Amino acid sequence: MIFAHAPASLILAFFTRRYWRGKEKVRKMIWLCMIAMIGGIFPDVDLFYYYFFSATFSHHEVFTHSFFIYLVFFVVIFFIGLILKNHFIKIAGFLFFSGVVTHLLADSIGAGIVWLYPFSQALFGLDNFAWYNLGFGYNYFAINYILEGTIFFILALIIIKQLINKQKIKLLLYALAVLGYAYGVIILLFMNSHLFHGKSDVYYSDYDHDETINKYDFDIDGDSIHNIDDWDIDQNGVFNKKQFEPILRETEEIWYDPTNAGLVEIPLRMGFVTNTNYVERCYANMGIFFRTEMEKDYKENPEGYLTGPENKNFEKTPQNWRAWLSHKHKLLQPIKGIIIGDILFFENDYVAIVLNENQVIEANKDQGKVVITPLNDLMNRKGHFLYIGRLIQN
């Protein structure tokens, strides 16, 4: 969830107001509602560190997205209020804590958070349940943003009810809110067919039960073969090259991120793609996680890398890919033949993935989507490719 954390905490504060408002004056009640909203967004304070200092972790995997730390904070604040006999302090602590809990619950709809930190760093969320990946997880973007829209819709109804006195105006605003909500749901359902659908079971499951989730596991099937050297990464009996074609074809017509990974990456988080982000996501759906592989390689040999792992674009930069692939002897000269899954590097860091000997698939900014293109047509536009990156075994 991106947008609705604060509204969700405000709605919770509104529906529980009979239990906490006491004899507080309007000014103090406004402050208490503001505190609830701050609690609703507070766990994302770690994003400041992520964007401005280091992107070497997912912000859902650190203590700011845990439960017990906030529970201890609430208990301390509550007892301070008891000792000082200050109702405002007790309720402020309660509302802040309640807002935090709404945030943690909302984030658990996706890939999960470290609920039990510091006792465990395991991620817990809906994706821990087998049924999640049968359709819910695959359509996560649409479900998530319909949920966000629902929260804003409920908040709008509350505001109309509380602030508008004239019945005709109130009914008109209710009707507009319903129409706006219905229109938003229709748009999101339409968008869902044009967004990237990551396979959360590949990211966050633990195929070999070694207590390392796949995203950070260099051997996700436990056969002692490094993922990037494995012919069958998930050991399902189907070679990678055969599995990769439907993954690529399924991404045709996905919309390109018009901000090119700007706006604090919100379009990327909604399922849009960029030219390089698209490649990294396709391979992640196969079980090869660029950042995990590249961080390890960078520690062993940083030569050739443009940026380090602390940069949020570390795994999205073609020059970094070339350094990593070169170190692993998987960067080939263009005189070699091409096979499905090969990453073709062109001038100005443009990339495409080989679908077959005559076609590639690319996230084309000019067309605003992912498209299948004849290789010759692409070379007419971009020139001959300079390098081949080969991560799929022939």
C-alpha positions, 0 to 999 in steps of 0.5 A: 500500500502506498497512498492510504496508510494515513486515511486508514489510521484516521478511519480507525480513530474515527470508529473508535472515538467513543472509547478515547475522546473523553472530554477532550476539546475539539482542538485536542481531538484534531491533534489526536487524529493527526497523531493517529495519521502520523502513526499510520505512515510512521513505519515508512520513515525508513524510506528516507534512509533507503532513498538518500543513504542506502538501498541495500535492504527492503524497507519491509525487512527492518525493525521499523516494520515490526510489531513488538518495538511499537508495542513496547513504545505504546506501553511506556507512553501509556504508563507515563500517562497513567503516572502523570494522570494525563488522559491526552498522553495515554490516548495519543500513545494508543492512537499512534500505536493503532495507526502503526498497526493499520500500516503493518496489516496493510503491508502484510497484504503483499510480501509481508513484514518482520512482524516478530523482530527482534525475535525473528527476521522472517517475513509474515504476510498473506503470501505465507498462505498457499492460496495467495499465489493461486490468483490473489498474489498474481493480481496484487496490484489491482487488489491493493489499489482497489483496497486503497480506493475503498479506504479513500471512499469510506473516508469521503463518506465519513467527511460528507456525513460529518461536515455537510448538513444540507440533505440534498447536497449530502445526497449529491456528494454521496452519489458523486463519491459512489460514481467516482469509486466505481469509475476508479475500480473499472480503471484499475481492473482495466490497468491490471491487464497492462501491469507487470505481475510478479510471482511472489511465490518465487520471490518470497517462498523457500523452495528448498526449506533452508530458511533462506527465502528465494530472493536471497538464496543462491540455490533456490532448489537446493541441488548445490548448483548456483541459480545462474548456472542451473539448467532447471533453477526451481527443479520442476523438471522443465528446463529454464529456456522452455519456462522463460518463453511464456514468462516473456510472452506474458509481459507483452503489452505491459505499460511503460513507466512514463516517469522512467522510474521517477516520482519516488518509483511509485509507477514501478511499485504499481506495476509499470516497467522501464527498459532495464527494470523490465529485464530484471523483473523477468529474470526474478520471475525465473528465480534469478535475482539481480540485486542478490547476485550483484551484491555478492559479486560487488563484494568480491570484485567491484571492478567495472561497477558504476555504482555500489549496492547502496544506490537504489538503481544498482541492479537496474544499471546495464553497466553494472550488469555487464560488470557482473556478467563479465566477472561470471564469464557470462558476457559474450561478444556479439559474434556469438549466436543468440539464444532465448533469454540472452540480454542484448546490450546496445549503445546508450545502455539500451537492452532487449531480451532474445525471444528467438533467433529472429525476435526480441522483446523490449520495453519500448519507451516510444511505444509506451509498452513492452513489445515483441520486435523483429531483431533486424528492426531493432538493430535498424533503430539502435545499431548492432548490439555490443554484448550478449549477456547469457544467464539461461543455459542452452 
